Amino acid sequence: MNHQEEHIISCPYCGENINVLIDCTYDTQEYIEDCQVCCRPITFQVQHTGHSIQVNVRHENE
């Protein structure tokens, strides 16, 4: 089953708050997704431990 959860993040480039869907299937994942506002690439680091999900975002080159 593909479990997704909605999160609000702040774009590290333009600062806008955007809604993103996080795939909770994996315990740890890292991927790149473009900002819905400024279209720049955001690196996502996601950790899922039990009922808690931690989402960190950063510039592509950090």
C-alpha positions in Angstrom: 0.0 0.0 0.0 1.3 3.4 -0.9 0.8 5.7 2.1 1.3 9.4 1.5 1.1 12.3 3.9 0.8 16.0 3.1 3.3 18.4 4.6 3.9 22.2 4.3 7.5 23.2 3.7 9.2 26.5 3.1 11.1 26.7 -0.2 14.8 27.4 0.6 15.0 29.7 -2.5 11.9 31.8 -2.6 10.6 31.3 1.0 7.1 30.4 -0.1 5.2 27.8 1.8 4.1 24.9 -0.4 2.2 21.7 0.1 4.0 18.5 -0.7 3.1 14.9 -0.6 5.6 12.7 1.3 5.7 8.9 0.5 5.7 7.2 3.9 6.6 3.8 2.5 10.3 4.1 3.1 12.1 4.8 6.5 14.7 7.1 4.9 14.8 8.7 1.5 16.4 11.6 -0.3 15.1 13.1 -3.6 14.8 16.3 -5.5 11.5 18.0 -6.3 11.0 21.4 -8.0 9.4 24.3 -6.1 5.8 24.8 -7.3 6.3 28.6 -7.1 9.9 29.4 -8.4 10.6 26.0 -10.1 14.1 25.7 -8.5 15.2 22.2 -7.4 14.7 21.4 -3.7 16.6 18.5 -2.0 14.3 16.6 0.4 15.6 14.4 3.2 12.8 12.4 4.8 13.0 10.1 7.8 10.0 8.1 8.9 10.2 6.5 12.3 7.0 4.9 13.4 4.3 7.6 13.6 6.7 10.5 13.2 8.0 11.9 9.9 10.8 14.4 9.7 11.2 16.4 6.5 14.2 18.6 5.9 14.7 20.7 2.7 17.7 22.5 1.4 19.2 24.1 -1.7 20.4 21.7 -4.4 24.1 22.7 -3.9 24.3 22.5 -0.1 
